[in-house]
Amino acid sequence: MLSISTEKKGNALVVTLEGRLDANSAKELEAEALGWIEAGDHQHVLDFRGVNFISSAGLRAILLIAKRLEPIGGKVKLCGLNATLMDVFEISGFSKLFVIVPTVAEAV
């Protein structure tokens, strides 16, 4: 199960995730992100401090969000990844695709 909450900080939408980002919750994240994009939020900061697991479906959801934002000048930044999640991002090559910083403040 994944909990998703949002907060505006400057021109960025900070998306706080808690729980597991897996096949079931990835669909929910994708749907919500498409709504944020349609509402005009084009700078997303995904805060992973509360995430304890990510599957390939979760990685795909993040990539989909980034691909939707790219043509309109938007961007996704990631923060708060624990060591296990960072390993997943490095092994998958996603660490080269995204800006990854330790804190929300640095991402904003």
C-alpha positions as CSV (number, residue, x, y, z in Angstrom):
1,M,0.0,0.0,0.0
2,L,1.2,3.5,-0.8
3,S,0.2,6.8,0.7
4,I,0.5,9.9,-1.5
5,S,0.4,13.4,-0.3
6,T,1.3,16.7,-2.0
7,E,2.4,20.2,-1.0
8,K,3.4,23.2,-3.1
9,K,6.8,24.7,-2.3
10,G,7.6,27.6,-4.6
11,N,7.0,26.4,-8.1
12,A,7.5,22.7,-7.2
13,L,4.9,20.1,-6.3
14,V,6.4,18.0,-3.5
15,V,5.0,14.5,-3.6
16,T,5.5,12.6,-0.4
17,L,5.3,8.8,-0.8
18,E,5.0,6.3,2.1
19,G,4.8,2.6,1.8
20,R,5.4,0.3,-1.2
21,L,5.7,1.5,-4.8
22,D,4.7,-1.7,-6.5
23,A,2.5,-2.9,-9.4
24,N,-0.7,-1.9,-7.6
25,S,0.3,1.5,-6.3
26,A,2.3,2.5,-9.4
27,K,-1.0,2.8,-11.3
28,E,-2.4,5.1,-8.6
29,L,0.7,7.3,-8.7
30,E,0.6,7.5,-12.5
31,A,-3.1,8.5,-12.5
32,E,-2.5,11.2,-9.8
33,A,0.6,12.5,-11.6
34,L,-1.4,12.9,-14.9
35,G,-3.9,15.0,-12.9
36,W,-1.2,17.2,-11.4
37,I,0.3,17.7,-14.9
38,E,-3.1,18.7,-16.4
39,A,-3.6,21.1,-13.4
40,G,-0.4,22.9,-14.4
41,D,2.1,21.4,-12.0
42,H,5.2,20.7,-14.1
43,Q,8.0,20.6,-11.5
44,H,7.7,17.5,-9.4
45,V,9.8,16.5,-6.4
46,L,9.2,12.9,-5.3
47,D,10.1,12.4,-1.7
48,F,11.0,8.7,-1.0
49,R,11.8,9.0,2.7
50,G,8.8,6.8,3.6
51,V,9.2,4.3,0.8
52,N,10.5,0.9,1.8
53,F,10.1,-1.0,-1.5
54,I,10.0,-0.2,-5.2
55,S,9.3,-2.6,-8.0
56,S,10.0,-2.4,-11.7
57,A,6.4,-1.1,-12.1
58,G,7.2,1.7,-9.7
59,L,10.3,2.6,-11.7
60,R,8.2,2.6,-14.9
61,A,5.7,5.0,-13.3
62,I,8.4,7.4,-12.4
63,L,9.8,7.2,-16.0
64,L,6.3,7.7,-17.4
65,I,5.8,10.9,-15.3
66,A,9.2,12.2,-16.5
67,K,8.3,11.5,-20.1
68,R,5.0,13.3,-19.8
69,L,6.7,16.4,-18.3
70,E,9.7,16.6,-20.7
71,P,7.9,18.0,-23.7
72,I,6.3,20.8,-21.6
73,G,9.6,21.8,-19.9
74,G,8.8,19.9,-16.7
75,K,11.1,17.9,-14.5
76,V,11.1,15.2,-11.9
77,K,13.6,15.3,-9.0
78,L,13.9,12.5,-6.4
79,C,15.0,12.8,-2.8
80,G,15.1,10.8,0.4
81,L,16.1,7.5,-1.1
82,N,17.4,5.0,1.5
83,A,20.5,2.9,0.7
84,T,18.4,0.0,-0.6
85,L,16.3,2.2,-3.0
86,M,19.5,4.0,-4.1
87,D,21.0,0.6,-5.0
88,V,17.9,-0.2,-7.1
89,F,18.2,3.2,-8.9
90,E,21.9,2.6,-9.6
91,I,21.5,-1.0,-10.8
92,S,18.6,0.0,-13.1
93,G,20.5,3.0,-14.5
94,F,17.8,5.3,-13.3
95,S,20.3,7.2,-11.2
96,K,21.7,8.6,-14.4
97,L,18.2,9.7,-15.7
98,F,17.1,11.7,-12.7
99,V,18.4,14.3,-10.3
100,I,18.7,12.6,-6.9
101,V,19.4,14.7,-3.8
102,P,19.2,13.9,-0.1
103,T,16.5,16.3,1.0
104,V,13.4,18.1,-0.2
105,A,15.0,21.5,0.4
106,E,17.8,20.6,-2.0
107,A,15.4,19.4,-4.6
108,V,13.3,22.5,-4.5
